[in-house]
Amino acid sequence: MEAATNIDIWKVIWESGLVVKFVLFLLLFASVMSWAIVFKKRKALKYAHLNNNQFLDMYMGAQSLTEVMEKADAIAFSPYKQMFIHGHRELTKVRETSGEGMKIHFQNYGFGVIERALKKGVNESSLKLERYLSVLASIGSVTPFVGLFGTVWGIIDSFTGLASGGATIDAVAPGIAEALVATAVGLFAAIPAVWFYNHFTNQISVINTQMETFGQEFLNVVERSVMRD
């Protein structure tokens, strides 16, 4: 029995048809873009956590909200910081508008204006944290189908040789291998993209929960401050 012949994948790719080569180029480009987004998001979320902790330490150790506002510029992007800035600005506007009647204003109208300001900070932070995640999700969902298209096209191209009736499996096998490479590359691009998309989505969900907790804490501080005045 003759020894089985190993197929050289690089040779298969090099000798593939123009359409399959174009598909492989698209998949390679998508994979590179996917990993670029992964490294960028890992760095962004890491610093978001660190800056949140730094801001929270400063916030808990401050004597007043005004002191926190003065020190906030020294901290880089932080979801907590974004929420605090919007909430404090709205509180300042209410104080300037109502003057001595700020306590009566909140008693009559509640703290809805502060809650909406905090929500604005949450929305701005979420948009920044979720940037490029839609691209990662698209890569994870589209690339398997792009690879499948390359596979189907390659198989069609391979079997056209059978139409004359003289082709053998030895002649068709390299073409089928060429076609299946497209599916493999598509999965190679899609699997990490899907995994990291789910990973980052979970991390952002945790941050959103933490922002909600911080917002409630900020409202408690404002309410105690107003009622004490």
C-alpha positions in Angstrom: 0.0 0.0 0.0 1.4 3.4 -0.9 1.9 5.9 1.9 -0.7 8.7 2.2 0.4 12.0 0.7 0.2 15.0 2.9 -1.4 18.1 1.5 0.7 21.3 1.7 -1.9 23.9 2.9 0.2 26.8 1.8 0.6 25.3 -1.7 -3.1 24.7 -1.8 -3.8 28.4 -0.9 -1.2 29.7 -3.4 -2.7 27.6 -6.2 -6.3 28.4 -5.3 -8.6 30.2 -7.7 -9.0 34.0 -7.8 -12.4 34.0 -6.0 -11.1 31.8 -3.2 -8.0 33.9 -2.8 -10.2 37.0 -2.5 -12.3 35.3 0.1 -9.3 34.3 2.1 -7.9 37.9 1.9 -11.2 39.2 3.3 -11.2 36.6 6.1 -7.5 37.5 7.0 -8.4 41.2 7.0 -11.4 40.5 9.3 -9.2 38.4 11.6 -6.6 41.2 11.9 -9.3 43.8 12.6 -10.9 41.5 15.2 -7.6 41.1 17.1 -6.9 44.8 16.9 -10.3 45.6 18.5 -9.7 42.9 21.1 -6.4 44.4 22.3 -7.9 47.9 22.2 -11.0 46.9 24.2 -9.0 45.0 26.8 -6.8 48.0 27.4 -9.8 50.4 27.5 -11.8 48.2 30.0 -8.8 47.7 32.2 -8.2 51.4 32.5 -11.9 52.0 33.1 -11.8 49.7 36.1 -8.7 51.3 37.4 -9.9 54.8 37.0 -13.3 53.9 38.6 -11.4 52.6 41.6 -9.2 55.7 41.8 -12.2 58.0 41.5 -14.2 56.1 44.1 -11.3 56.3 46.6 -11.1 60.0 46.0 -14.9 60.4 46.2 -15.1 58.5 49.5 -12.3 60.5 51.1 -13.5 63.9 50.0 -15.1 66.3 52.5 -17.6 67.7 50.0 -19.0 67.3 46.5 -17.2 70.5 45.5 -13.9 69.0 46.5 -14.6 66.0 44.4 -15.4 68.2 41.4 -12.1 70.1 41.8 -10.1 66.9 41.9 -12.0 65.1 39.1 -9.9 66.6 36.3 -6.8 64.7 37.5 -8.5 61.4 36.7 -8.7 60.0 33.2 -11.9 58.6 31.7 -14.0 56.9 34.3 -17.7 56.0 34.1 -18.1 57.2 37.8 -16.5 60.5 36.9 -18.8 61.0 34.0 -21.8 60.4 36.1 -20.6 62.6 38.9 -19.8 65.5 36.6 -23.3 65.5 35.1 -25.0 65.1 38.4 -23.0 67.8 40.1 -23.5 70.2 37.3 -27.2 69.8 37.4 -27.2 70.1 41.2 -25.3 73.4 40.8 -27.8 74.7 38.3 -30.7 73.9 40.7 -28.9 75.6 43.5 -28.2 78.7 41.4 -31.9 78.8 40.2 -33.6 78.1 43.5 -31.2 79.8 45.8 -32.3 79.4 49.4 -35.4 77.5 48.2 -33.4 74.5 46.9 -34.8 72.3 49.7 -38.3 73.2 48.8 -37.6 72.6 45.1 -36.6 69.0 45.7 -39.4 68.5 48.2 -41.9 69.6 45.5 -40.4 68.1 42.4 -38.2 65.3 43.7 -34.7 64.4 42.4 -35.7 63.5 38.9 -33.5 66.2 37.4 -30.5 64.7 39.1 -31.4 61.2 38.1 -31.7 62.3 34.4 -28.3 64.0 34.7 -26.8 60.8 36.1 -28.5 58.8 33.3 -26.8 61.1 30.8 -23.4 60.2 32.2 -24.3 56.5 32.1 -25.3 56.7 28.5 -22.1 58.6 27.5 -20.0 56.1 29.3 -21.8 53.1 27.8 -21.4 54.5 24.3 -17.7 54.8 24.9 -17.3 51.4 26.5 -19.3 49.6 23.7 -17.5 51.3 20.8 -16.4 48.8 18.2 -18.2 45.9 19.8 -20.7 45.9 17.0 -17.8 45.4 14.6 -16.6 42.5 16.6 -20.1 40.9 16.7 -20.4 41.4 12.9 -17.0 39.7 12.3 -18.1 36.8 14.5 -21.4 36.3 12.7 -20.4 37.0 9.1 -17.0 35.4 8.6 -18.3 31.8 8.8 -20.7 32.5 5.9 -17.9 34.2 3.9 -15.8 31.1 4.4 -18.7 28.9 3.5 -19.1 30.9 0.3 -15.5 30.3 -0.6 -15.9 26.6 0.1 -19.0 26.3 -2.1 -17.4 28.2 -4.9 -14.2 26.1 -4.6 -16.2 22.8 -4.7 -18.2 24.0 -7.7 -15.0 24.9 -9.5 -13.5 21.5 -8.6 -16.4 19.5 -9.9 -16.6 21.2 -13.2 -13.8 18.9 -14.2 -16.1 15.9 -13.7 -18.5 17.1 -16.4 -16.3 15.7 -19.1 -16.3 12.3 -17.3 -12.6 11.8 -17.3 -11.6 13.3 -13.9 -10.6 11.1 -11.0 -10.8 11.7 -7.2 -7.0 12.4 -7.2 -7.6 15.3 -9.6 -10.6 16.6 -7.6 -9.2 16.2 -4.1 -6.8 19.2 -4.1 -9.6 21.5 -5.3 -11.9 20.2 -2.4 -9.1 20.8 0.1 -8.6 24.3 -1.3 -12.3 24.9 -0.8 -12.4 23.6 2.7 -9.5 25.9 3.7 -11.9 28.9 3.3 -14.3 27.4 5.9 -11.4 26.7 8.3 -10.1 30.3 8.0 -13.6 31.7 8.4 -14.0 29.8 11.7 -10.5 30.9 12.7 -11.7 34.5 12.4 -15.1 34.0 13.9 -14.5 32.0 17.0 -12.2 34.5 18.8 -14.4 37.4 17.8 -17.5 35.7 19.3 -15.7 34.7 22.5 -14.2 38.1 23.2 -17.5 39.8 22.2 -19.3 37.8 24.9 -16.4 38.5 27.4 -16.4 42.2 26.8 -20.2 42.4 27.0 -20.1 40.7 30.3 -17.5 43.1 31.6 -19.5 46.1 30.4 -22.6 44.7 32.1 -20.7 44.5 35.4 -19.6 48.2 35.0 -23.2 49.2 34.2 -24.3 47.6 37.4 -21.6 49.3 39.3 -22.6 52.6 37.8 -26.2 52.1 38.9 -24.9 51.5 42.4 -22.8 54.6 42.3 -25.7 56.7 41.1 -27.8 55.6 44.0 -25.0 56.5 46.4 -24.7 59.9 44.8 -28.4 60.5 45.1 -28.2 59.6 48.8 -25.4 62.0 49.4 -27.3 64.8 47.6 -30.5 64.1 49.5 -28.7 64.1 52.9 -27.0 67.4 51.9 -30.2 69.1 50.8 -32.2 67.9 53.8 -29.5 69.1 56.2 -29.4 72.6 54.7 
